[in-house]
Amino acid sequence: MGRRAGSRLPERPIPRDEEAAKALKKRTLTNLYNARPQWLDDAHAALDAAVASAYGWRPDIADEDALRALLALNGGN
């Protein structure tokens, strides 16, 4: 299961034709985050909840509180 050590994926996706090449050129992270589809919001929420759980924080911890706690854990003020 999964890739074997040493196996490589292509450097970049290879479009099958000119139409696909034009569509692929528009597929950027900027465009994805500007569109902000629901599945992406859901993925970020799930990741935030998993990180909070791993640190023993409440799931709705505010970003500033999480950053403050991380700084304290890493020897910051």
PDB file of N, H, CA, C and O in Angstrom:
ATOM      1  N   MET A   1       0.843  -1.171   0.000  1.00  0.00           N
ATOM      2  CA  MET A   1       0.000   0.000   0.000  1.00  0.00           C
ATOM      3  C   MET A   1       0.890   1.237   0.000  1.00  0.00           C
ATOM      4  O   MET A   1       1.918   1.249   0.678  1.00  0.00           O
ATOM      5  N   GLY A   2       0.522   2.271  -0.740  1.00  0.00           N
ATOM      6  H   GLY A   2      -0.312   2.261  -1.290  1.00  0.00           H
ATOM      7  CA  GLY A   2       1.326   3.481  -0.783  1.00  0.00           C
ATOM      8  C   GLY A   2       2.473   3.354  -1.764  1.00  0.00           C
ATOM      9  O   GLY A   2       2.635   2.334  -2.435  1.00  0.00           O
ATOM     10  N   ARG A   3       3.251   4.393  -1.832  1.00  0.00           N
ATOM     11  H   ARG A   3       3.120   5.221  -1.287  1.00  0.00           H
ATOM     12  CA  ARG A   3       4.389   4.397  -2.749  1.00  0.00           C
ATOM     13  C   ARG A   3       5.577   3.716  -2.100  1.00  0.00           C
ATOM     14  O   ARG A   3       5.755   3.762  -0.883  1.00  0.00           O
ATOM     15  N   ARG A   4       6.375   3.091  -2.926  1.00  0.00           N
ATOM     16  H   ARG A   4       6.230   3.053  -3.915  1.00  0.00           H
ATOM     17  CA  ARG A   4       7.602   2.478  -2.425  1.00  0.00           C
ATOM     18  C   ARG A   4       8.694   3.525  -2.328  1.00  0.00           C
ATOM     19  O   ARG A   4       8.675   4.526  -3.044  1.00  0.00           O
ATOM     20  N   ALA A   5       9.641   3.291  -1.444  1.00  0.00           N
ATOM     21  H   ALA A   5       9.656   2.477  -0.862  1.00  0.00           H
ATOM     22  CA  ALA A   5      10.766   4.212  -1.293  1.00  0.00           C
ATOM     23  C   ALA A   5      11.458   4.380  -2.638  1.00  0.00           C
ATOM     24  O   ALA A   5      11.699   3.408  -3.354  1.00  0.00           O
ATOM     25  N   GLY A   6      11.765   5.598  -2.961  1.00  0.00           N
ATOM     26  H   GLY A   6      11.569   6.388  -2.379  1.00  0.00           H
ATOM     27  CA  GLY A   6      12.468   5.863  -4.208  1.00  0.00           C
ATOM     28  C   GLY A   6      11.558   6.118  -5.390  1.00  0.00           C
ATOM     29  O   GLY A   6      12.022   6.594  -6.426  1.00  0.00           O
ATOM     30  N   SER A   7      10.267   5.812  -5.264  1.00  0.00           N
ATOM     31  H   SER A   7       9.890   5.426  -4.423  1.00  0.00           H
ATOM     32  CA  SER A   7       9.364   6.082  -6.385  1.00  0.00           C
ATOM     33  C   SER A   7       9.070   7.574  -6.427  1.00  0.00           C
ATOM     34  O   SER A   7       9.044   8.239  -5.391  1.00  0.00           O
ATOM     35  N   ARG A   8       8.851   8.091  -7.620  1.00  0.00           N
ATOM     36  H   ARG A   8       8.873   7.551  -8.461  1.00  0.00           H
ATOM     37  CA  ARG A   8       8.627   9.530  -7.770  1.00  0.00           C
ATOM     38  C   ARG A   8       7.389   9.786  -8.605  1.00  0.00           C
ATOM     39  O   ARG A   8       7.057   9.037  -9.524  1.00  0.00           O
ATOM     40  N   LEU A   9       6.731  10.852  -8.256  1.00  0.00           N
ATOM     41  H   LEU A   9       7.001  11.460  -7.509  1.00  0.00           H
ATOM     42  CA  LEU A   9       5.617  11.333  -9.059  1.00  0.00           C
ATOM     43  C   LEU A   9       6.177  12.284 -10.112  1.00  0.00           C
ATOM     44  O   LEU A   9       7.290  12.784  -9.956  1.00  0.00           O
ATOM     45  N   PRO A  10       5.435  12.538 -11.169  1.00  0.00           N
ATOM     46  CA  PRO A  10       5.911  13.529 -12.140  1.00  0.00           C
ATOM     47  C   PRO A  10       6.110  14.884 -11.463  1.00  0.00           C
ATOM     48  O   PRO A  10       5.437  15.193 -10.480  1.00  0.00           O
ATOM     49  N   GLU A  11       7.015  15.676 -11.977  1.00  0.00           N
ATOM     50  H   GLU A  11       7.562  15.425 -12.775  1.00  0.00           H
ATOM     51  CA  GLU A  11       7.294  16.995 -11.420  1.00  0.00           C
ATOM     52  C   GLU A  11       6.037  17.852 -11.377  1.00  0.00           C
ATOM     53  O   GLU A  11       5.844  18.617 -10.432  1.00  0.00           O
ATOM     54  N   ARG A  12       5.184  17.733 -12.382  1.00  0.00           N
ATOM     55  H   ARG A  12       5.340  17.111 -13.149  1.00  0.00           H
ATOM     56  CA  ARG A  12       3.937  18.486 -12.442  1.00  0.00           C
ATOM     57  C   ARG A  12       2.936  17.689 -13.266  1.00  0.00           C
ATOM     58  O   ARG A  12       3.324  16.842 -14.071  1.00  0.00           O
ATOM     59  N   PRO A  13       1.639  17.959 -13.065  1.00  0.00           N
ATOM     60  CA  PRO A  13       0.634  17.248 -13.860  1.00  0.00           C
ATOM     61  C   PRO A  13       0.842  17.496 -15.354  1.00  0.00           C
ATOM     62  O   PRO A  13       1.220  18.591 -15.770  1.00  0.00           O
ATOM     63  N   ILE A  14       0.591  16.477 -16.135  1.00  0.00           N
ATOM     64  H   ILE A  14       0.283  15.587 -15.797  1.00  0.00           H
ATOM     65  CA  ILE A  14       0.747  16.577 -17.582  1.00  0.00           C
ATOM     66  C   ILE A  14      -0.640  16.638 -18.213  1.00  0.00           C
ATOM     67  O   ILE A  14      -1.386  15.661 -18.148  1.00  0.00           O
ATOM     68  N   PRO A  15      -1.002  17.778 -18.828  1.00  0.00           N
ATOM     69  CA  PRO A  15      -2.333  17.892 -19.433  1.00  0.00           C
ATOM     70  C   PRO A  15      -2.461  16.984 -20.651  1.00  0.00           C
ATOM     71  O   PRO A  15      -1.495  16.755 -21.379  1.00  0.00           O
ATOM     72  N   ARG A  16      -3.665  16.477 -20.857  1.00  0.00           N
ATOM     73  H   ARG A  16      -4.450  16.664 -20.266  1.00  0.00           H
ATOM     74  CA  ARG A  16      -3.881  15.549 -21.970  1.00  0.00           C
ATOM     75  C   ARG A  16      -4.085  16.261 -23.301  1.00  0.00           C
ATOM     76  O   ARG A  16      -3.884  15.659 -24.356  1.00  0.00           O
ATOM     77  N   ASP A  17      -4.486  17.547 -23.272  1.00  0.00           N
ATOM     78  H   ASP A  17      -4.649  18.036 -22.415  1.00  0.00           H
ATOM     79  CA  ASP A  17      -4.675  18.318 -24.498  1.00  0.00           C
ATOM     80  C   ASP A  17      -4.618  19.810 -24.176  1.00  0.00           C
ATOM     81  O   ASP A  17      -4.436  20.194 -23.021  1.00  0.00           O
ATOM     82  N   GLU A  18      -4.773  20.645 -25.195  1.00  0.00           N
ATOM     83  H   GLU A  18      -4.921  20.333 -26.134  1.00  0.00           H
ATOM     84  CA  GLU A  18      -4.666  22.095 -25.017  1.00  0.00           C
ATOM     85  C   GLU A  18      -5.734  22.636 -24.073  1.00  0.00           C
ATOM     86  O   GLU A  18      -5.457  23.512 -23.254  1.00  0.00           O
ATOM     87  N   GLU A  19      -6.947  22.119 -24.187  1.00  0.00           N
ATOM     88  H   GLU A  19      -7.172  21.408 -24.853  1.00  0.00           H
ATOM     89  CA  GLU A  19      -8.055  22.547 -23.315  1.00  0.00           C
ATOM     90  C   GLU A  19      -7.729  22.232 -21.851  1.00  0.00           C
ATOM     91  O   GLU A  19      -7.939  23.059 -20.963  1.00  0.00           O
ATOM     92  N   ALA A  20      -7.219  21.034 -21.620  1.00  0.00           N
ATOM     93  H   ALA A  20      -7.049  20.362 -22.340  1.00  0.00           H
ATOM     94  CA  ALA A  20      -6.839  20.638 -20.259  1.00  0.00           C
ATOM     95  C   ALA A  20      -5.676  21.494 -19.761  1.00  0.00           C
ATOM     96  O   ALA A  20      -5.608  21.815 -18.574  1.00  0.00           O
ATOM     97  N   ALA A  21      -4.770  21.863 -20.649  1.00  0.00           N
ATOM     98  H   ALA A  21      -4.825  21.602 -21.613  1.00  0.00           H
ATOM     99  CA  ALA A  21      -3.634  22.702 -20.262  1.00  0.00           C
ATOM    100  C   ALA A  21      -4.115  24.067 -19.781  1.00  0.00           C
ATOM    101  O   ALA A  21      -3.602  24.597 -18.796  1.00  0.00           O
ATOM    102  N   LYS A  22      -5.102  24.637 -20.475  1.00  0.00           N
ATOM    103  H   LYS A  22      -5.519  24.207 -21.276  1.00  0.00           H
ATOM    104  CA  LYS A  22      -5.652  25.936 -20.066  1.00  0.00           C
ATOM    105  C   LYS A  22      -6.338  25.837 -18.707  1.00  0.00           C
ATOM    106  O   LYS A  22      -6.176  26.715 -17.860  1.00  0.00           O
ATOM    107  N   ALA A  23      -7.103  24.766 -18.503  1.00  0.00           N
ATOM    108  H   ALA A  23      -7.234  24.053 -19.191  1.00  0.00           H
ATOM    109  CA  ALA A  23      -7.798  24.575 -17.223  1.00  0.00           C
ATOM    110  C   ALA A  23      -6.794  24.375 -16.093  1.00  0.00           C
ATOM    111  O   ALA A  23      -6.962  24.918 -15.001  1.00  0.00           O
ATOM    112  N   LEU A  24      -5.753  23.597 -16.358  1.00  0.00           N
ATOM    113  H   LEU A  24      -5.616  23.156 -17.245  1.00  0.00           H
ATOM    114  CA  LEU A  24      -4.739  23.312 -15.340  1.00  0.00           C
ATOM    115  C   LEU A  24      -4.001  24.583 -14.917  1.00  0.00           C
ATOM    116  O   LEU A  24      -3.651  24.746 -13.748  1.00  0.00           O
ATOM    117  N   LYS A  25      -3.772  25.473 -15.869  1.00  0.00           N
ATOM    118  H   LYS A  25      -4.057  25.340 -16.818  1.00  0.00           H
ATOM    119  CA  LYS A  25      -3.067  26.718 -15.576  1.00  0.00           C
ATOM    120  C   LYS A  25      -3.838  27.586 -14.583  1.00  0.00           C
ATOM    121  O   LYS A  25      -3.238  28.371 -13.848  1.00  0.00           O
ATOM    122  N   LYS A  26      -5.160  27.449 -14.560  1.00  0.00           N
ATOM    123  H   LYS A  26      -5.647  26.812 -15.157  1.00  0.00           H
ATOM    124  CA  LYS A  26      -6.003  28.240 -13.659  1.00  0.00           C
ATOM    125  C   LYS A  26      -6.127  27.617 -12.269  1.00  0.00           C
ATOM    126  O   LYS A  26      -6.645  28.250 -11.350  1.00  0.00           O
ATOM    127  N   ARG A  27      -5.655  26.379 -12.114  1.00  0.00           N
ATOM    128  H   ARG A  27      -5.234  25.864 -12.861  1.00  0.00           H
ATOM    129  CA  ARG A  27      -5.776  25.686 -10.830  1.00  0.00           C
ATOM    130  C   ARG A  27      -4.595  26.051  -9.939  1.00  0.00           C
ATOM    131  O   ARG A  27      -3.560  25.385  -9.946  1.00  0.00           O
ATOM    132  N   THR A  28      -4.774  27.124  -9.173  1.00  0.00           N
ATOM    133  H   THR A  28      -5.614  27.665  -9.168  1.00  0.00           H
ATOM    134  CA  THR A  28      -3.728  27.578  -8.265  1.00  0.00           C
ATOM    135  C   THR A  28      -4.282  27.605  -6.846  1.00  0.00           C
ATOM    136  O   THR A  28      -5.497  27.626  -6.646  1.00  0.00           O
ATOM    137  N   LEU A  29      -3.394  27.603  -5.874  1.00  0.00           N
ATOM    138  H   LEU A  29      -2.407  27.585  -6.037  1.00  0.00           H
ATOM    139  CA  LEU A  29      -3.837  27.706  -4.484  1.00  0.00           C
ATOM    140  C   LEU A  29      -4.544  29.027  -4.232  1.00  0.00           C
ATOM    141  O   LEU A  29      -5.506  29.083  -3.467  1.00  0.00           O
ATOM    142  N   THR A  30      -4.072  30.087  -4.871  1.00  0.00           N
ATOM    143  H   THR A  30      -3.290  30.041  -5.493  1.00  0.00           H
ATOM    144  CA  THR A  30      -4.728  31.387  -4.704  1.00  0.00           C
ATOM    145  C   THR A  30      -6.176  31.313  -5.161  1.00  0.00           C
ATOM    146  O   THR A  30      -7.079  31.756  -4.451  1.00  0.00           O
ATOM    147  N   ASN A  31      -6.398  30.753  -6.346  1.00  0.00           N
ATOM    148  H   ASN A  31      -5.664  30.393  -6.922  1.00  0.00           H
ATOM    149  CA  ASN A  31      -7.770  30.637  -6.849  1.00  0.00           C
ATOM    150  C   ASN A  31      -8.609  29.723  -5.968  1.00  0.00           C
ATOM    151  O   ASN A  31      -9.787  29.993  -5.734  1.00  0.00           O
ATOM    152  N   LEU A  32      -8.007  28.646  -5.478  1.00  0.00           N
ATOM    153  H   LEU A  32      -7.050  28.427  -5.667  1.00  0.00           H
ATOM    154  CA  LEU A  32      -8.736  27.726  -4.603  1.00  0.00           C
ATOM    155  C   LEU A  32      -9.169  28.429  -3.318  1.00  0.00           C
ATOM    156  O   LEU A  32     -10.326  28.326  -2.909  1.00  0.00           O
ATOM    157  N   TYR A  33      -8.240  29.140  -2.686  1.00  0.00           N
ATOM    158  H   TYR A  33      -7.301  29.223  -3.019  1.00  0.00           H
ATOM    159  CA  TYR A  33      -8.574  29.816  -1.428  1.00  0.00           C
ATOM    160  C   TYR A  33      -9.486  31.020  -1.640  1.00  0.00           C
ATOM    161  O   TYR A  33     -10.263  31.363  -0.750  1.00  0.00           O
ATOM    162  N   ASN A  34      -9.406  31.665  -2.799  1.00  0.00           N
ATOM    163  H   ASN A  34      -8.775  31.385  -3.523  1.00  0.00           H
ATOM    164  CA  ASN A  34     -10.343  32.748  -3.094  1.00  0.00           C
ATOM    165  C   ASN A  34     -11.760  32.207  -3.257  1.00  0.00           C
ATOM    166  O   ASN A  34     -12.719  32.847  -2.826  1.00  0.00           O
ATOM    167  N   ALA A  35     -11.898  31.040  -3.873  1.00  0.00           N
ATOM    168  H   ALA A  35     -11.119  30.520  -4.223  1.00  0.00           H
ATOM    169  CA  ALA A  35     -13.217  30.422  -4.054  1.00  0.00           C
ATOM    170  C   ALA A  35     -13.724  29.839  -2.735  1.00  0.00           C
ATOM    171  O   ALA A  35     -14.927  29.814  -2.473  1.00  0.00           O
ATOM    172  N   ARG A  36     -12.789  29.375  -1.915  1.00  0.00           N
ATOM    173  H   ARG A  36     -11.812  29.395  -2.128  1.00  0.00           H
ATOM    174  CA  ARG A  36     -13.058  28.803  -0.589  1.00  0.00           C
ATOM    175  C   ARG A  36     -14.254  27.838  -0.592  1.00  0.00           C
ATOM    176  O   ARG A  36     -15.280  28.118   0.027  1.00  0.00           O
ATOM    177  N   PRO A  37     -14.115  26.697  -1.295  1.00  0.00           N
ATOM    178  CA  PRO A  37     -15.209  25.721  -1.309  1.00  0.00           C
ATOM    179  C   PRO A  37     -15.467  25.156   0.091  1.00  0.00           C
ATOM    180  O   PRO A  37     -14.585  25.168   0.949  1.00  0.00           O
ATOM    181  N   GLN A  38     -16.670  24.671   0.304  1.00  0.00           N
ATOM    182  H   GLN A  38     -17.387  24.662  -0.393  1.00  0.00           H
ATOM    183  CA  GLN A  38     -17.061  24.174   1.625  1.00  0.00           C
ATOM    184  C   GLN A  38     -16.150  23.051   2.103  1.00  0.00           C
ATOM    185  O   GLN A  38     -15.813  22.993   3.286  1.00  0.00           O
ATOM    186  N   TRP A  39     -15.746  22.155   1.199  1.00  0.00           N
ATOM    187  H   TRP A  39     -16.020  22.202   0.238  1.00  0.00           H
ATOM    188  CA  TRP A  39     -14.891  21.041   1.613  1.00  0.00           C
ATOM    189  C   TRP A  39     -13.556  21.546   2.164  1.00  0.00           C
ATOM    190  O   TRP A  39     -12.973  20.909   3.041  1.00  0.00           O
ATOM    191  N   LEU A  40     -13.065  22.684   1.661  1.00  0.00           N
ATOM    192  H   LEU A  40     -13.539  23.202   0.949  1.00  0.00           H
ATOM    193  CA  LEU A  40     -11.812  23.234   2.161  1.00  0.00           C
ATOM    194  C   LEU A  40     -12.000  23.813   3.562  1.00  0.00           C
ATOM    195  O   LEU A  40     -11.152  23.618   4.433  1.00  0.00           O
ATOM    196  N   ASP A  41     -13.109  24.526   3.781  1.00  0.00           N
ATOM    197  H   ASP A  41     -13.797  24.685   3.073  1.00  0.00           H
ATOM    198  CA  ASP A  41     -13.422  25.016   5.128  1.00  0.00           C
ATOM    199  C   ASP A  41     -13.564  23.854   6.101  1.00  0.00           C
ATOM    200  O   ASP A  41     -13.074  23.918   7.229  1.00  0.00           O
ATOM    201  N   ASP A  42     -14.240  22.786   5.664  1.00  0.00           N
ATOM    202  H   ASP A  42     -14.638  22.734   4.748  1.00  0.00           H
ATOM    203  CA  ASP A  42     -14.420  21.607   6.516  1.00  0.00           C
ATOM    204  C   ASP A  42     -13.076  20.960   6.855  1.00  0.00           C
ATOM    205  O   ASP A  42     -12.854  20.539   7.990  1.00  0.00           O
ATOM    206  N   ALA A  43     -12.184  20.881   5.868  1.00  0.00           N
ATOM    207  H   ALA A  43     -12.364  21.223   4.946  1.00  0.00           H
ATOM    208  CA  ALA A  43     -10.863  20.290   6.104  1.00  0.00           C
ATOM    209  C   ALA A  43     -10.066  21.118   7.107  1.00  0.00           C
ATOM    210  O   ALA A  43      -9.404  20.562   7.984  1.00  0.00           O
ATOM    211  N   HIS A  44     -10.128  22.437   6.984  1.00  0.00           N
ATOM    212  H   HIS A  44     -10.666  22.888   6.272  1.00  0.00           H
ATOM    213  CA  HIS A  44      -9.423  23.301   7.937  1.00  0.00           C
ATOM    214  C   HIS A  44     -10.016  23.170   9.341  1.00  0.00           C
ATOM    215  O   HIS A  44      -9.278  23.149  10.326  1.00  0.00           O
ATOM    216  N   ALA A  45     -11.328  23.085   9.434  1.00  0.00           N
ATOM    217  H   ALA A  45     -11.928  23.102   8.633  1.00  0.00           H
ATOM    218  CA  ALA A  45     -11.973  22.933  10.746  1.00  0.00           C
ATOM    219  C   ALA A  45     -11.570  21.605  11.385  1.00  0.00           C
ATOM    220  O   ALA A  45     -11.302  21.550  12.585  1.00  0.00           O
ATOM    221  N   ALA A  46     -11.526  20.536  10.587  1.00  0.00           N
ATOM    222  H   ALA A  46     -11.744  20.580   9.612  1.00  0.00           H
ATOM    223  CA  ALA A  46     -11.126  19.224  11.108  1.00  0.00           C
ATOM    224  C   ALA A  46      -9.669  19.246  11.565  1.00  0.00           C
ATOM    225  O   ALA A  46      -9.335  18.671  12.601  1.00  0.00           O
ATOM    226  N   LEU A  47      -8.814  19.896  10.809  1.00  0.00           N
ATOM    227  H   LEU A  47      -9.086  20.363   9.967  1.00  0.00           H
ATOM    228  CA  LEU A  47      -7.406  20.000  11.191  1.00  0.00           C
ATOM    229  C   LEU A  47      -7.249  20.814  12.470  1.00  0.00           C
ATOM    230  O   LEU A  47      -6.491  20.430  13.360  1.00  0.00           O
ATOM    231  N   ASP A  48      -7.961  21.934  12.565  1.00  0.00           N
ATOM    232  H   ASP A  48      -8.577  22.245  11.842  1.00  0.00           H
ATOM    233  CA  ASP A  48      -7.914  22.752  13.783  1.00  0.00           C
ATOM    234  C   ASP A  48      -8.361  21.944  15.001  1.00  0.00           C
ATOM    235  O   ASP A  48      -7.745  22.027  16.064  1.00  0.00           O
ATOM    236  N   ALA A  49      -9.429  21.167  14.846  1.00  0.00           N
ATOM    237  H   ALA A  49      -9.929  21.100  13.983  1.00  0.00           H
ATOM    238  CA  ALA A  49      -9.940  20.351  15.953  1.00  0.00           C
ATOM    239  C   ALA A  49      -8.934  19.271  16.342  1.00  0.00           C
ATOM    240  O   ALA A  49      -8.749  18.994  17.528  1.00  0.00           O
ATOM    241  N   ALA A  50      -8.284  18.660  15.353  1.00  0.00           N
ATOM    242  H   ALA A  50      -8.434  18.884  14.390  1.00  0.00           H
ATOM    243  CA  ALA A  50      -7.294  17.612  15.635  1.00  0.00           C
ATOM    244  C   ALA A  50      -6.088  18.183  16.380  1.00  0.00           C
ATOM    245  O   ALA A  50      -5.582  17.561  17.314  1.00  0.00           O
ATOM    246  N   VAL A  51      -5.633  19.351  15.973  1.00  0.00           N
ATOM    247  H   VAL A  51      -6.044  19.857  15.214  1.00  0.00           H
ATOM    248  CA  VAL A  51      -4.496  19.989  16.649  1.00  0.00           C
ATOM    249  C   VAL A  51      -4.880  20.356  18.075  1.00  0.00           C
ATOM    250  O   VAL A  51      -4.113  20.112  19.007  1.00  0.00           O
ATOM    251  N   ALA A  52      -6.058  20.939  18.250  1.00  0.00           N
ATOM    252  H   ALA A  52      -6.681  21.137  17.493  1.00  0.00           H
ATOM    253  CA  ALA A  52      -6.519  21.297  19.594  1.00  0.00           C
ATOM    254  C   ALA A  52      -6.588  20.060  20.481  1.00  0.00           C
ATOM    255  O   ALA A  52      -6.162  20.096  21.635  1.00  0.00           O
ATOM    256  N   SER A  53      -7.118  18.979  19.951  1.00  0.00           N
ATOM    257  H   SER A  53      -7.464  18.949  19.013  1.00  0.00           H
ATOM    258  CA  SER A  53      -7.224  17.733  20.714  1.00  0.00           C
ATOM    259  C   SER A  53      -5.840  17.196  21.087  1.00  0.00           C
ATOM    260  O   SER A  53      -5.631  16.731  22.207  1.00  0.00           O
ATOM    261  N   ALA A  54      -4.909  17.261  20.151  1.00  0.00           N
ATOM    262  H   ALA A  54      -5.079  17.638  19.241  1.00  0.00           H
ATOM    263  CA  ALA A  54      -3.555  16.759  20.402  1.00  0.00           C
ATOM    264  C   ALA A  54      -2.878  17.516  21.544  1.00  0.00           C
ATOM    265  O   ALA A  54      -2.091  16.937  22.293  1.00  0.00           O
ATOM    266  N   TYR A  55      -3.179  18.798  21.675  1.00  0.00           N
ATOM    267  H   TYR A  55      -3.818  19.268  21.067  1.00  0.00           H
ATOM    268  CA  TYR A  55      -2.592  19.612  22.736  1.00  0.00           C
ATOM    269  C   TYR A  55      -3.449  19.648  23.994  1.00  0.00           C
ATOM    270  O   TYR A  55      -3.059  20.246  24.997  1.00  0.00           O
ATOM    271  N   GLY A  56      -4.614  19.010  23.944  1.00  0.00           N
ATOM    272  H   GLY A  56      -4.931  18.524  23.129  1.00  0.00           H
ATOM    273  CA  GLY A  56      -5.487  19.006  25.106  1.00  0.00           C
ATOM    274  C   GLY A  56      -6.244  20.310  25.296  1.00  0.00           C
ATOM    275  O   GLY A  56      -6.678  20.624  26.404  1.00  0.00           O
ATOM    276  N   TRP A  57      -6.404  21.062  24.229  1.00  0.00           N
ATOM    277  H   TRP A  57      -6.052  20.807  23.329  1.00  0.00           H
ATOM    278  CA  TRP A  57      -7.135  22.324  24.283  1.00  0.00           C
ATOM    279  C   TRP A  57      -8.590  22.088  23.921  1.00  0.00           C
ATOM    280  O   TRP A  57      -8.938  21.069  23.324  1.00  0.00           O
ATOM    281  N   ARG A  58      -9.437  23.042  24.289  1.00  0.00           N
ATOM    282  H   ARG A  58      -9.154  23.870  24.774  1.00  0.00           H
ATOM    283  CA  ARG A  58     -10.839  22.938  23.879  1.00  0.00           C
ATOM    284  C   ARG A  58     -10.909  23.170  22.362  1.00  0.00           C
ATOM    285  O   ARG A  58     -10.095  23.914  21.816  1.00  0.00           O
ATOM    286  N   PRO A  59     -11.860  22.551  21.691  1.00  0.00           N
ATOM    287  CA  PRO A  59     -11.906  22.622  20.220  1.00  0.00           C
ATOM    288  C   PRO A  59     -12.143  24.028  19.666  1.00  0.00           C
ATOM    289  O   PRO A  59     -11.778  24.308  18.524  1.00  0.00           O
ATOM    290  N   ASP A  60     -12.742  24.902  20.450  1.00  0.00           N
ATOM    291  H   ASP A  60     -13.038  24.675  21.377  1.00  0.00           H
ATOM    292  CA  ASP A  60     -13.046  26.250  19.949  1.00  0.00           C
ATOM    293  C   ASP A  60     -12.029  27.291  20.420  1.00  0.00           C
ATOM    294  O   ASP A  60     -12.345  28.478  20.500  1.00  0.00           O
ATOM    295  N   ILE A  61     -10.805  26.845  20.732  1.00  0.00           N
ATOM    296  H   ILE A  61     -10.549  25.880  20.667  1.00  0.00           H
ATOM    297  CA  ILE A  61      -9.785  27.776  21.210  1.00  0.00           C
ATOM    298  C   ILE A  61      -9.549  28.869  20.163  1.00  0.00           C
ATOM    299  O   ILE A  61      -9.480  28.591  18.965  1.00  0.00           O
ATOM    300  N   ALA A  62      -9.429  30.093  20.624  1.00  0.00           N
ATOM    301  H   ALA A  62      -9.486  30.319  21.597  1.00  0.00           H
ATOM    302  CA  ALA A  62      -9.170  31.222  19.728  1.00  0.00           C
ATOM    303  C   ALA A  62      -7.744  31.137  19.191  1.00  0.00           C
ATOM    304  O   ALA A  62      -6.852  30.625  19.867  1.00  0.00           O
ATOM    305  N   ASP A  63      -7.534  31.635  17.989  1.00  0.00           N
ATOM    306  H   ASP A  63      -8.259  32.051  17.440  1.00  0.00           H
ATOM    307  CA  ASP A  63      -6.204  31.598  17.376  1.00  0.00           C
ATOM    308  C   ASP A  63      -5.149  32.242  18.274  1.00  0.00           C
ATOM    309  O   ASP A  63      -4.062  31.692  18.447  1.00  0.00           O
ATOM    310  N   GLU A  64      -5.463  33.397  18.843  1.00  0.00           N
ATOM    311  H   GLU A  64      -6.347  33.844  18.703  1.00  0.00           H
ATOM    312  CA  GLU A  64      -4.489  34.082  19.706  1.00  0.00           C
ATOM    313  C   GLU A  64      -4.150  33.254  20.937  1.00  0.00           C
ATOM    314  O   GLU A  64      -2.995  33.220  21.362  1.00  0.00           O
ATOM    315  N   ASP A  65      -5.148  32.584  21.516  1.00  0.00           N
ATOM    316  H   ASP A  65      -6.086  32.612  21.171  1.00  0.00           H
ATOM    317  CA  ASP A  65      -4.896  31.739  22.687  1.00  0.00           C
ATOM    318  C   ASP A  65      -4.027  30.542  22.307  1.00  0.00           C
ATOM    319  O   ASP A  65      -3.137  30.155  23.064  1.00  0.00           O
ATOM    320  N   ALA A  66      -4.281  29.959  21.144  1.00  0.00           N
ATOM    321  H   ALA A  66      -5.004  30.274  20.529  1.00  0.00           H
ATOM    322  CA  ALA A  66      -3.471  28.829  20.683  1.00  0.00           C
ATOM    323  C   ALA A  66      -2.033  29.274  20.442  1.00  0.00           C
ATOM    324  O   ALA A  66      -1.095  28.581  20.835  1.00  0.00           O
ATOM    325  N   LEU A  67      -1.856  30.413  19.804  1.00  0.00           N
ATOM    326  H   LEU A  67      -2.618  30.977  19.484  1.00  0.00           H
ATOM    327  CA  LEU A  67      -0.504  30.920  19.562  1.00  0.00           C
ATOM    328  C   LEU A  67       0.222  31.227  20.862  1.00  0.00           C
ATOM    329  O   LEU A  67       1.409  30.932  20.998  1.00  0.00           O
ATOM    330  N   ARG A  68      -0.483  31.815  21.812  1.00  0.00           N
ATOM    331  H   ARG A  68      -1.447  32.054  21.702  1.00  0.00           H
ATOM    332  CA  ARG A  68       0.106  32.119  23.122  1.00  0.00           C
ATOM    333  C   ARG A  68       0.532  30.819  23.821  1.00  0.00           C
ATOM    334  O   ARG A  68       1.619  30.749  24.396  1.00  0.00           O
ATOM    335  N   ALA A  69      -0.321  29.800  23.770  1.00  0.00           N
ATOM    336  H   ALA A  69      -1.203  29.857  23.304  1.00  0.00           H
ATOM    337  CA  ALA A  69      -0.007  28.519  24.407  1.00  0.00           C
ATOM    338  C   ALA A  69       1.181  27.846  23.724  1.00  0.00           C
ATOM    339  O   ALA A  69       2.037  27.273  24.398  1.00  0.00           O
ATOM    340  N   LEU A  70       1.243  27.909  22.401  1.00  0.00           N
ATOM    341  H   LEU A  70       0.548  28.374  21.853  1.00  0.00           H
ATOM    342  CA  LEU A  70       2.376  27.326  21.675  1.00  0.00           C
ATOM    343  C   LEU A  70       3.674  28.045  22.018  1.00  0.00           C
ATOM    344  O   LEU A  70       4.714  27.411  22.196  1.00  0.00           O
ATOM    345  N   LEU A  71       3.612  29.350  22.110  1.00  0.00           N
ATOM    346  H   LEU A  71       2.767  29.866  21.965  1.00  0.00           H
ATOM    347  CA  LEU A  71       4.792  30.129  22.473  1.00  0.00           C
ATOM    348  C   LEU A  71       5.276  29.739  23.872  1.00  0.00           C
ATOM    349  O   LEU A  71       6.475  29.577  24.097  1.00  0.00           O
ATOM    350  N   ALA A  72       4.339  29.589  24.802  1.00  0.00           N
ATOM    351  H   ALA A  72       3.365  29.720  24.619  1.00  0.00           H
ATOM    352  CA  ALA A  72       4.700  29.195  26.167  1.00  0.00           C
ATOM    353  C   ALA A  72       5.317  27.796  26.185  1.00  0.00           C
ATOM    354  O   ALA A  72       6.282  27.557  26.910  1.00  0.00           O
ATOM    355  N   LEU A  73       4.772  26.876  25.396  1.00  0.00           N
ATOM    356  H   LEU A  73       3.988  27.070  24.806  1.00  0.00           H
ATOM    357  CA  LEU A  73       5.310  25.516  25.337  1.00  0.00           C
ATOM    358  C   LEU A  73       6.723  25.481  24.768  1.00  0.00           C
ATOM    359  O   LEU A  73       7.504  24.583  25.085  1.00  0.00           O
ATOM    360  N   ASN A  74       7.046  26.449  23.935  1.00  0.00           N
ATOM    361  H   ASN A  74       6.411  27.179  23.678  1.00  0.00           H
ATOM    362  CA  ASN A  74       8.347  26.470  23.278  1.00  0.00           C
ATOM    363  C   ASN A  74       9.322  27.449  23.918  1.00  0.00           C
ATOM    364  O   ASN A  74      10.278  27.894  23.283  1.00  0.00           O
ATOM    365  N   GLY A  75       9.070  27.781  25.187  1.00  0.00           N
ATOM    366  H   GLY A  75       8.293  27.419  25.703  1.00  0.00           H
ATOM    367  CA  GLY A  75      10.013  28.597  25.934  1.00  0.00           C
ATOM    368  C   GLY A  75       9.899  30.089  25.714  1.00  0.00           C
ATOM    369  O   GLY A  75      10.794  30.843  26.097  1.00  0.00           O
ATOM    370  N   GLY A  76       8.815  30.523  25.105  1.00  0.00           N
ATOM    371  H   GLY A  76       8.088  29.911  24.794  1.00  0.00           H
ATOM    372  CA  GLY A  76       8.607  31.963  24.913  1.00  0.00           C
ATOM    373  C   GLY A  76       8.007  32.579  26.159  1.00  0.00           C
ATOM    374  O   GLY A  76       7.819  31.898  27.168  1.00  0.00           O
ATOM    375  N   ASN A  77       7.713  33.837  26.092  1.00  0.00           N
ATOM    376  H   ASN A  77       7.866  34.390  25.273  1.00  0.00           H
ATOM    377  CA  ASN A  77       7.134  34.538  27.253  1.00  0.00           C
ATOM    378  C   ASN A  77       5.656  34.320  27.353  1.00  0.00           C
ATOM    379  O   ASN A  77       5.017  34.836  28.269  1.00  0.00           O
TER     380      ASN A  77
END
